[in-house]
Every structure is written in structure tokens, then in C-alpha cells.
Amino acid sequence: MDDLITRLPLIIILIVLFIIIVLRRTKESLRWVLIGEEFGDKGEQLRRDYERLADAGFEVRIERGVKTSFLFRRFSKNLDDRVAVYALKEDIDRVERFLSQPKRR
């Protein structure tokens, strides 16, 4: 009985901490909108778009490759050259307008 009294509060604390962590991560990921995701040469073009957006002062982030575990790495041969660009949800209209403009050289 004493063992149950000790474990129950710890289990409740762990559950509450798990919920808090998941909610914070979800809230953070909902701030970002995927602009584009490409592989290979198109991914390099997307990386250049990311640099243009960053130079223009937009808050953007980039993901390169897909993180896979050792066991699944052999199944993900072509995923290492993946490029994904994200922008803040409140800036997405301005970002799309900026990207639709012709590039200045």
C-alpha cells in the first residue's frame, strides 16, 4: 500500500509534465507554415529562396534532410537532400507576395 501511495503522485506529476511539454511544442509548431518542400536541385532553389527571405528580414526557418534512426536509414536513401522552408503564420501573405515578385539582380 505504501508503494502505491508513493508511485501515484509521481505518475500524476509525469503525466502533467508530459501534457505541458506536448502543448508547448504544439503551440510552437502551429506558429509556422510550410512554404515549400523539395528534393535535389529544386531543394537548392528553395534554399536560395530561404536566403532571399532571410535577407529581406522575414522570420523564416529551414530544415535540411530527414532525421531517421539507424534502423530506418537504409529505407530513406533519397531523404538526405530534402529542404523545407517555413515562415511565421502572420507573415505568410507578405512572404508569398515577396516570392512572387521577380528577382532583383
MODELLER restraints for C-alpha pairs under 7 A, 6 or more apart:
rsr = mdl.restraints
at = mdl.atoms
rsr.add(forms.Gaussian(group=physical.xy_distance, feature=features.Distance(at['CA:31:A'], at['CA:88:A']), mean=5.68, stdev=0.5))
rsr.add(forms.Gaussian(group=physical.xy_distance, feature=features.Distance(at['CA:31:A'], at['CA:89:A']), mean=5.50, stdev=0.5))
rsr.add(forms.Gaussian(group=physical.xy_distance, feature=features.Distance(at['CA:32:A'], at['CA:86:A']), mean=5.88, stdev=0.5))
rsr.add(forms.Gaussian(group=physical.xy_distance, feature=features.Distance(at['CA:32:A'], at['CA:87:A']), mean=5.46, stdev=0.5))
rsr.add(forms.Gaussian(group=physical.xy_distance, feature=features.Distance(at['CA:32:A'], at['CA:88:A']), mean=4.62, stdev=0.5))
rsr.add(forms.Gaussian(group=physical.xy_distance, feature=features.Distance(at['CA:32:A'], at['CA:89:A']), mean=5.42, stdev=0.5))
rsr.add(forms.Gaussian(group=physical.xy_distance, feature=features.Distance(at['CA:33:A'], at['CA:86:A']), mean=5.33, stdev=0.5))
rsr.add(forms.Gaussian(group=physical.xy_distance, feature=features.Distance(at['CA:33:A'], at['CA:87:A']), mean=5.43, stdev=0.5))
rsr.add(forms.Gaussian(group=physical.xy_distance, feature=features.Distance(at['CA:33:A'], at['CA:88:A']), mean=6.08, stdev=0.5))
rsr.add(forms.Gaussian(group=physical.xy_distance, feature=features.Distance(at['CA:33:A'], at['CA:89:A']), mean=5.56, stdev=0.5))
rsr.add(forms.Gaussian(group=physical.xy_distance, feature=features.Distance(at['CA:34:A'], at['CA:85:A']), mean=6.08, stdev=0.5))
rsr.add(forms.Gaussian(group=physical.xy_distance, feature=features.Distance(at['CA:34:A'], at['CA:86:A']), mean=4.49, stdev=0.5))
rsr.add(forms.Gaussian(group=physical.xy_distance, feature=features.Distance(at['CA:34:A'], at['CA:87:A']), mean=6.66, stdev=0.5))
rsr.add(forms.Gaussian(group=physical.xy_distance, feature=features.Distance(at['CA:35:A'], at['CA:85:A']), mean=5.55, stdev=0.5))
rsr.add(forms.Gaussian(group=physical.xy_distance, feature=features.Distance(at['CA:35:A'], at['CA:86:A']), mean=5.33, stdev=0.5))
rsr.add(forms.Gaussian(group=physical.xy_distance, feature=features.Distance(at['CA:35:A'], at['CA:87:A']), mean=6.66, stdev=0.5))
rsr.add(forms.Gaussian(group=physical.xy_distance, feature=features.Distance(at['CA:36:A'], at['CA:84:A']), mean=5.69, stdev=0.5))
rsr.add(forms.Gaussian(group=physical.xy_distance, feature=features.Distance(at['CA:36:A'], at['CA:85:A']), mean=5.58, stdev=0.5))
rsr.add(forms.Gaussian(group=physical.xy_distance, feature=features.Distance(at['CA:37:A'], at['CA:83:A']), mean=5.64, stdev=0.5))
rsr.add(forms.Gaussian(group=physical.xy_distance, feature=features.Distance(at['CA:37:A'], at['CA:84:A']), mean=4.23, stdev=0.5))
rsr.add(forms.Gaussian(group=physical.xy_distance, feature=features.Distance(at['CA:37:A'], at['CA:85:A']), mean=6.58, stdev=0.5))
rsr.add(forms.Gaussian(group=physical.xy_distance, feature=features.Distance(at['CA:38:A'], at['CA:82:A']), mean=5.87, stdev=0.5))
rsr.add(forms.Gaussian(group=physical.xy_distance, feature=features.Distance(at['CA:38:A'], at['CA:83:A']), mean=5.51, stdev=0.5))
rsr.add(forms.Gaussian(group=physical.xy_distance, feature=features.Distance(at['CA:38:A'], at['CA:84:A']), mean=6.59, stdev=0.5))
rsr.add(forms.Gaussian(group=physical.xy_distance, feature=features.Distance(at['CA:39:A'], at['CA:81:A']), mean=5.52, stdev=0.5))
rsr.add(forms.Gaussian(group=physical.xy_distance, feature=features.Distance(at['CA:39:A'], at['CA:82:A']), mean=4.58, stdev=0.5))
rsr.add(forms.Gaussian(group=physical.xy_distance, feature=features.Distance(at['CA:39:A'], at['CA:83:A']), mean=6.23, stdev=0.5))
rsr.add(forms.Gaussian(group=physical.xy_distance, feature=features.Distance(at['CA:40:A'], at['CA:81:A']), mean=5.58, stdev=0.5))
rsr.add(forms.Gaussian(group=physical.xy_distance, feature=features.Distance(at['CA:40:A'], at['CA:82:A']), mean=6.92, stdev=0.5))
rsr.add(forms.Gaussian(group=physical.xy_distance, feature=features.Distance(at['CA:43:A'], at['CA:82:A']), mean=6.41, stdev=0.5))
rsr.add(forms.Gaussian(group=physical.xy_distance, feature=features.Distance(at['CA:43:A'], at['CA:83:A']), mean=5.12, stdev=0.5))
rsr.add(forms.Gaussian(group=physical.xy_distance, feature=features.Distance(at['CA:47:A'], at['CA:83:A']), mean=6.95, stdev=0.5))
rsr.add(forms.Gaussian(group=physical.xy_distance, feature=features.Distance(at['CA:50:A'], at['CA:85:A']), mean=6.57, stdev=0.5))
rsr.add(forms.Gaussian(group=physical.xy_distance, feature=features.Distance(at['CA:54:A'], at['CA:60:A']), mean=6.50, stdev=0.5))
rsr.add(forms.Gaussian(group=physical.xy_distance, feature=features.Distance(at['CA:59:A'], at['CA:87:A']), mean=6.27, stdev=0.5))
rsr.add(forms.Gaussian(group=physical.xy_distance, feature=features.Distance(at['CA:59:A'], at['CA:88:A']), mean=6.54, stdev=0.5))
rsr.add(forms.Gaussian(group=physical.xy_distance, feature=features.Distance(at['CA:60:A'], at['CA:86:A']), mean=5.59, stdev=0.5))
rsr.add(forms.Gaussian(group=physical.xy_distance, feature=features.Distance(at['CA:60:A'], at['CA:87:A']), mean=4.46, stdev=0.5))
rsr.add(forms.Gaussian(group=physical.xy_distance, feature=features.Distance(at['CA:60:A'], at['CA:88:A']), mean=6.69, stdev=0.5))
rsr.add(forms.Gaussian(group=physical.xy_distance, feature=features.Distance(at['CA:61:A'], at['CA:85:A']), mean=5.87, stdev=0.5))
rsr.add(forms.Gaussian(group=physical.xy_distance, feature=features.Distance(at['CA:61:A'], at['CA:86:A']), mean=5.27, stdev=0.5))
rsr.add(forms.Gaussian(group=physical.xy_distance, feature=features.Distance(at['CA:61:A'], at['CA:87:A']), mean=6.54, stdev=0.5))
rsr.add(forms.Gaussian(group=physical.xy_distance, feature=features.Distance(at['CA:62:A'], at['CA:84:A']), mean=5.66, stdev=0.5))
rsr.add(forms.Gaussian(group=physical.xy_distance, feature=features.Distance(at['CA:62:A'], at['CA:85:A']), mean=4.56, stdev=0.5))
rsr.add(forms.Gaussian(group=physical.xy_distance, feature=features.Distance(at['CA:62:A'], at['CA:86:A']), mean=6.27, stdev=0.5))
rsr.add(forms.Gaussian(group=physical.xy_distance, feature=features.Distance(at['CA:63:A'], at['CA:83:A']), mean=5.73, stdev=0.5))
rsr.add(forms.Gaussian(group=physical.xy_distance, feature=features.Distance(at['CA:63:A'], at['CA:84:A']), mean=5.09, stdev=0.5))
rsr.add(forms.Gaussian(group=physical.xy_distance, feature=features.Distance(at['CA:63:A'], at['CA:85:A']), mean=6.48, stdev=0.5))
rsr.add(forms.Gaussian(group=physical.xy_distance, feature=features.Distance(at['CA:64:A'], at['CA:81:A']), mean=6.92, stdev=0.5))
rsr.add(forms.Gaussian(group=physical.xy_distance, feature=features.Distance(at['CA:64:A'], at['CA:82:A']), mean=5.55, stdev=0.5))
rsr.add(forms.Gaussian(group=physical.xy_distance, feature=features.Distance(at['CA:64:A'], at['CA:83:A']), mean=4.68, stdev=0.5))
rsr.add(forms.Gaussian(group=physical.xy_distance, feature=features.Distance(at['CA:64:A'], at['CA:84:A']), mean=6.55, stdev=0.5))
rsr.add(forms.Gaussian(group=physical.xy_distance, feature=features.Distance(at['CA:65:A'], at['CA:79:A']), mean=5.80, stdev=0.5))
rsr.add(forms.Gaussian(group=physical.xy_distance, feature=features.Distance(at['CA:65:A'], at['CA:80:A']), mean=4.25, stdev=0.5))
rsr.add(forms.Gaussian(group=physical.xy_distance, feature=features.Distance(at['CA:65:A'], at['CA:81:A']), mean=5.47, stdev=0.5))
rsr.add(forms.Gaussian(group=physical.xy_distance, feature=features.Distance(at['CA:65:A'], at['CA:82:A']), mean=4.57, stdev=0.5))
rsr.add(forms.Gaussian(group=physical.xy_distance, feature=features.Distance(at['CA:65:A'], at['CA:83:A']), mean=6.34, stdev=0.5))
rsr.add(forms.Gaussian(group=physical.xy_distance, feature=features.Distance(at['CA:66:A'], at['CA:79:A']), mean=5.86, stdev=0.5))
rsr.add(forms.Gaussian(group=physical.xy_distance, feature=features.Distance(at['CA:66:A'], at['CA:80:A']), mean=6.08, stdev=0.5))
rsr.add(forms.Gaussian(group=physical.xy_distance, feature=features.Distance(at['CA:66:A'], at['CA:82:A']), mean=6.89, stdev=0.5))
